[in-house]
Amino acid sequence: MKATALLLTVHLFAGAALAGEKETLIALLEQRLDTSNFLARLDEAKEKISEQGLVEAKLAFGFRNGDFPFLYSILEDLERITAERPGNFSLMSAEEFYSLTFAVKARMAMDANDEEGFAHNIKQAWWEAPKLNRIYEKWINDMKAAKLKVPLNFPLTDAQGNPKALADIMKGKKALILDFWASWCRPCMVMMDEIEERAKELETKGVTWVGINTDGETAAAARTAKKYGITCPWLVEKKNGAYSNLLKIDSIPRTVLVSPQGKILFNGHPQDPALNRAVDKLVGK
């Protein structure tokens, strides 16, 4: 959802002179409030904001935070405004509003594993605002990935060069988080300090963090584990390895949450809040 947040933020804060409703809404969104406080502040300001403006603000807030349950709760209002097809909006173009409305419906279908509903709504979202297609491409790829079953027996080695398979680590676990990294990847190395603590916390939930080095060199993996005191499973795959190819790991760092059945529950950046939500959903928090 980072791409969504970026695009909306760029649009929300573009332009020079801001006045009236638009200025009020942008000032509110700038405060980075949680949902309850945001809604409370929005209610306080409703005398200055049109009904349509209130819905726009909720739409922008929900997408910026990647809070899809919140967006589902306002879907009726989004559909009503989209059906009316007004031409003027305070925070975004009409095309973006209509597109994001269909996008909310697409995400709802995605959560329900409704492939037909997802395909229909994501196509409508795409047509309404082509500038947002970069976001929708990721969702389409995620939907395709949801059909994949990750084999747990592809050959890997540990940092000492011993053969190791994910199936061995998965025994008795609720899931594995596969963390793809490389020694040349600066963002990967910056996050190494937090891995051990994060891995220990996840282990209490029955989820094991598994580092997978993509350099193809056990020495690099071993040095990194020693330097940062990492004790979670620390594996190595060959360059252009089977898991990287299957999961289309074209950018790192990348984490993939995998169930014991090989189902992909999350595929994205390790700092994406959606990963924590996927884990919480899995463990029934």
C-alpha positions in Angstrom: 0.0 0.0 0.0 2.9 2.3 0.0 2.4 3.1 -3.6 -1.2 4.0 -2.9 -0.2 6.3 -0.1 2.5 7.9 -2.2 0.2 8.7 -5.1 -2.5 10.0 -2.9 -0.1 12.1 -0.8 1.4 13.6 -3.9 -2.0 14.5 -5.2 -3.4 15.8 -1.9 -0.6 18.2 -1.3 0.0 19.4 -4.8 -1.0 23.0 -5.7 -0.4 26.3 -4.1 -3.3 28.3 -2.7 -5.6 26.1 -0.7 -8.8 27.5 0.7 -12.1 26.5 2.4 -13.1 22.9 2.4 -9.9 21.6 0.7 -7.7 23.4 3.2 -9.6 22.1 6.1 -9.5 18.5 4.9 -5.8 18.6 4.1 -5.0 20.0 7.5 -6.9 17.2 9.1 -5.2 14.5 7.0 -1.8 16.0 7.8 -2.3 15.2 11.5 -1.8 11.4 11.0 -4.5 10.5 13.5 -5.7 7.0 14.2 -9.2 6.1 12.9 -11.2 7.0 16.0 -9.5 10.4 16.5 -9.7 11.1 12.8 -13.4 10.5 12.7 -13.9 12.6 15.9 -12.0 15.5 14.4 -13.9 15.1 11.1 -17.2 15.2 13.0 -16.1 18.4 14.7 -15.3 20.0 11.3 -18.4 18.8 9.5 -20.1 22.2 9.6 -17.3 23.4 7.2 -17.4 20.4 5.0 -19.9 19.1 2.5 -21.2 15.6 2.7 -19.2 14.7 -0.4 -16.1 16.2 1.2 -16.5 14.1 4.3 -16.7 10.9 2.2 -13.6 12.0 0.2 -11.6 12.5 3.4 -12.6 9.1 4.6 -11.6 7.6 1.3 -8.2 9.3 1.3 -7.6 8.4 5.0 -8.5 4.7 4.4 -6.2 4.3 1.4 -3.4 6.2 3.0 -3.5 3.8 6.0 -4.2 0.7 4.0 -7.3 0.2 6.2 -9.6 -1.8 3.9 -12.1 -2.8 6.6 -12.7 0.9 7.2 -13.1 1.5 3.4 -15.6 -1.4 3.2 -17.6 0.4 5.9 -18.1 3.5 3.7 -18.6 1.6 0.4 -22.3 2.5 0.3 -21.5 6.2 0.4 -18.7 5.8 -2.2 -21.1 4.0 -4.6 -23.8 6.6 -4.1 -21.5 9.4 -5.0 -20.0 7.5 -7.9 -23.5 6.8 -9.3 -24.3 10.6 -9.1 -21.1 11.3 -11.1 -20.4 14.9 -9.7 -17.7 16.7 -11.6 -16.0 18.6 -8.8 -14.1 17.1 -5.8 -12.0 18.7 -3.1 -9.1 16.3 -2.6 -8.8 14.4 -5.9 -10.0 14.3 -9.4 -13.4 12.8 -10.2 -11.7 10.0 -12.1 -9.5 9.1 -9.1 -12.5 9.1 -6.8 -14.5 6.8 -9.2 -11.5 4.6 -9.7 -10.8 4.2 -6.0 -14.4 3.3 -5.4 -14.1 0.4 -7.8 -10.8 -0.4 -6.2 -12.5 -0.8 -2.8 -14.9 -3.2 -4.4 -12.1 -5.1 -6.0 -10.3 -5.5 -2.7 -13.4 -6.7 -1.0 -13.8 -9.3 -3.7 -10.1 -10.2 -3.3 -10.6 -10.8 0.4 -13.5 -13.1 -0.4 -11.5 -15.0 -3.0 -14.1 -13.8 -5.6 -12.0 -13.9 -8.8 -14.9 -12.8 -11.0 -15.8 -9.9 -8.8 -12.2 -8.9 -8.5 -11.6 -9.0 -12.3 -14.7 -6.9 -13.0 -14.0 -4.2 -10.5 -10.3 -3.9 -11.0 -10.9 -3.5 -14.7 -13.4 -0.7 -14.0 -10.9 0.9 -11.6 -8.2 0.7 -14.3 -10.3 2.4 -16.9 -11.4 5.2 -14.7 -7.9 6.4 -13.7 -5.0 4.9 -15.7 -2.5 6.9 -13.5 -3.3 4.5 -10.6 -2.6 1.4 -12.6 0.7 0.9 -10.8 -1.2 0.1 -7.6 -3.7 -2.2 -9.4 -0.9 -4.1 -11.1 0.4 -5.2 -7.7 -3.1 -6.3 -6.6 -3.5 -8.3 -9.8 -0.1 -10.0 -9.2 -1.1 -10.6 -5.5 -4.4 -12.3 -6.8 -2.4 -14.5 -9.1 0.1 -15.3 -6.3 -2.8 -16.4 -4.1 -3.3 -19.3 -6.4 0.3 -20.5 -6.1 1.2 -23.3 -3.7 4.8 -22.9 -2.5 6.6 -26.2 -2.4 8.4 -26.6 0.9 11.0 -29.0 -0.4 13.1 -26.9 -2.8 16.8 -27.4 -2.1 18.4 -24.8 0.2 21.3 -24.8 2.5 21.9 -23.2 5.9 24.6 -20.7 6.5 27.1 -23.5 7.2 26.4 -25.2 3.9 24.2 -28.0 5.2 21.2 -29.1 3.2 17.9 -27.7 4.6 14.3 -27.6 3.5 11.5 -25.3 4.5 9.4 -28.4 5.2 11.8 -29.2 8.1 11.3 -25.8 9.7 7.5 -25.7 9.1 6.8 -28.7 11.3 4.6 -27.7 14.2 4.4 -24.1 13.0 1.4 -22.0 11.9 3.4 -20.3 9.2 6.9 -19.2 8.0 7.9 -15.7 7.0 10.5 -15.9 4.2 12.7 -12.9 4.3 14.6 -12.5 1.0 17.8 -10.4 1.3 21.3 -9.9 -0.1 24.5 -8.5 1.4 24.7 -5.8 -1.3 21.2 -4.6 -0.5 21.5 -1.5 1.7 17.8 -1.4 2.8 18.2 -5.1 3.8 21.2 -4.5 5.9 19.7 -1.4 7.6 16.8 -3.7 8.9 19.1 -6.4 10.2 19.2 -4.9 13.7 15.5 -5.5 14.2 15.3 -9.1 12.8 16.3 -11.0 15.9 13.8 -9.2 18.2 11.0 -9.5 15.6 11.7 -13.2 15.0 11.5 -13.9 18.8 8.2 -12.1 19.1 6.7 -14.0 16.1 8.0 -17.3 17.4 5.7 -16.9 20.4 2.8 -16.8 18.0 3.9 -20.0 16.2 5.4 -18.1 13.2 9.0 -18.6 12.3 11.1 -15.9 10.5 13.4 -17.5 7.9 16.1 -15.5 6.3 16.9 -16.5 2.7 20.1 -15.0 1.3 20.0 -14.6 -2.5 23.7 -13.9 -2.9 24.2 -17.7 -3.3 27.1 -17.5 -0.8 27.0 -19.2 2.6 29.9 -17.1 3.8 27.9 -13.8 3.4 25.0 -15.3 5.2 27.1 -16.6 8.1 28.9 -13.3 8.5 25.7 -11.3 8.7 24.1 -13.7 11.2 27.1 -13.5 13.4 27.4 -9.7 13.2 23.8 -9.1 14.1 23.3 -12.0 16.5 20.6 -13.6 14.4 19.5 -17.0 15.6 16.4 -17.7 13.5 16.7 -20.1 10.6 19.2 -18.5 8.1 19.2 -20.1 4.7 20.9 -19.6 1.3 19.6 -20.2 -2.2 21.5 -20.2 -5.4 21.4 -17.0 -7.5 18.1 -16.9 -9.5 17.0 -19.7 -7.2 13.8 -21.7 -7.3 11.9 -19.7 -4.7 13.0 -16.3 -6.1 11.8 -17.4 -9.5 8.5 -18.9 -8.3 7.6 -15.9 -6.1 9.0 -13.3 -8.7 11.3 -11.7 -6.2 12.4 -8.8 -8.4 13.1 -6.4 -5.5 14.4 -6.8 -2.0 13.9 -6.7 0.9 10.9 -8.9 0.4 8.9 -11.0 2.8 6.5 -13.8 2.0 4.1 -15.3 4.6 3.5 -19.0 3.8 1.1 -21.4 5.5 1.9 -25.1 6.2 -0.1 -25.9 3.0 2.1 -23.6 1.0 -0.5 -20.9 0.6 0.8 -17.3 0.2 -0.8 -15.1 2.9 1.4 -12.0 2.2 4.0 -11.0 -0.3 5.5 -7.6 0.1 7.9 -5.3 2.0 8.8 -6.4 5.5 7.7 -3.1 7.0 4.3 -3.1 5.3 1.7 -3.0 8.1 -0.3 -5.6 6.0 2.2 -8.2 7.1 1.4 -7.7 10.7 -2.3 -7.8 9.9 -1.9 -11.0 8.0 -0.1 -12.6 10.9 -2.7 -11.4 13.4 -5.5 -12.8 11.2 -3.6 -16.1 11.0 -3.1 -16.5 14.7 -6.6 -15.3 15.6 -5.6 -12.1 17.4 
